[in-house]
Amino acid sequence: MARAWSKAVRTALPGPWRPRRVVGEALLAVLVGVVAALLEVLSRTDLAVPFGLAVAVLWVLRKGFPATVLVLTGVIAGWSLGPIVLLACAGWAAGARISRVWRLVGAFVLSYLMFSTFGMLKDGASGASKLIIGLSLGFFLVFAVLPALYSRYRAQRRALLDALRERNDQLVRERAMVVHQARLRERHRIAQDMHDSLGHQLALISVHSGALEVDRTLSDRQREAVGVLRQAAVAAMRELREVVGVLHDESTALPPAVGAPGVPGVPGAPGAPPARGGVDGVEGLVDSSRAAGAEVAFSTEGERCPLAAAVDHAAYRIVQEALTNAHKHAPGAPIAVALRYEPDALVVEVTNPRAPALVGAHSGAGSVVSGGQGLTGLRERARLVGGMVHAGPTPEQGFRLAAVLPYQGAEAEGGAAPAGEEDWEFGGLPSGDGTDGRRRRPALGCAAGVGAVTLVLAGLAAWGVTAFVRGAGDSTVSQSVYDGIQPGQSRAEVLRRLPPGNDFFTADYQDAGPPRPEGAHCRWYSLAKDEPGDSWLDNHVARFCFRDGTLAEKVEYVAKD
């Protein structure tokens, strides 16, 4: 029960409620209630106290229940002009706090219906309903709809600015993430190049020194020096692996956009360092391995095709890594390197059988250093250019590494940055669309609403003036017409000579003047005297009373305003 009561209070009185705000709301509620009571006193009604209390309560609830307060304000405003201030404030609150357009429109339509209905019930004028409805509509548009339109414009503009600030903060965070990813890509590139180039050279040094260790033409001292050299190469490879591992720790997962044209730090992209090798450099790698004592066969098949820069560099790195792995894991085994130019892709294949048994105690078979990054790097390089790498054992217990690389790579594929991304400026507001991709201009909608209300008011004003002039003419009879009508004439004959009449202009005359004949039905008109009266406050009234189809009485009297 306590929780439900607390929720109801929070709904009716939305916060935050700070002490100053509580005092301010209380003072404003009292002020609006007092103004409503004073207007009721000036209107000479007995509803000053009830209306004042009702207006004060509705003022407090206008933010929690804007639609309900608007409708109730329309009800009480139809009876009197006391709640006129509350009507404007309720319209302001409804326009700012009701977000759904149709709910807002429905609340205003219902409030206006209550306002006009209770206004007509209070006046009790049946013949003047059209004029009353027109005047009430204009009054309602000015004091309720216009404040609602302006408050809605302010609320939407504030929401749009908040959304723009939030989007700007998001762009700043995204820019920081892009910079961080660029750093990670550069770290990955450095780690890959260090692994591919330095690792290959250190592997060749290790292979050379291993071959010299088992050379029987060397003395023991020379073998010892070569062993030290081989251990130094192995230690250098181990340290290199550690450094590469540190660089890879924060950059193992690359975003899909890496490798696209225009991304700095990626081989083949504008601004990237030139490739140190290519298909033309593969033969040099083979010669270096042969010079280290390895048996390497090299062959090419098919008609050579031009390669994209990134593909050319990837082919070189794949052969280099495959030779390095063969030297480390299968020393002394023959190696076969093949380049096949297929119709749509370059196939790079490096195979080697199982390593033969090594002779000597210093073979170093147990000291091979492997960081596990080589094949991962090769697969990543192939993926970036739109290719693939397969590596695994062969049925002969050897090892085979094959790569399929498209000639043009992935440069023509969708790796570019999202459209429009370059239009955002770092730290600045977006130049165009809002938070949900659409231009939102609250001023246009509110300006259209104000324009529509202005046109309606202008039309109502023109119609009101015309209706007022026509109604005044219909409710006025001239002195000559009055003198020409005599009691005893038939009702039809008298009505043909009289104007149609309008109860809106003559309603106040019905309670003044001499008593009406019993059983008679009377009509009242303003009498246009040929000579002005003694006071401009004097209203000359002509009353015609009919009974049994004839004019029973006509009388002229003065009604004071």
Disulfide bonds with the S-S distance in Angstrom:
Cys522-Cys545 2.10
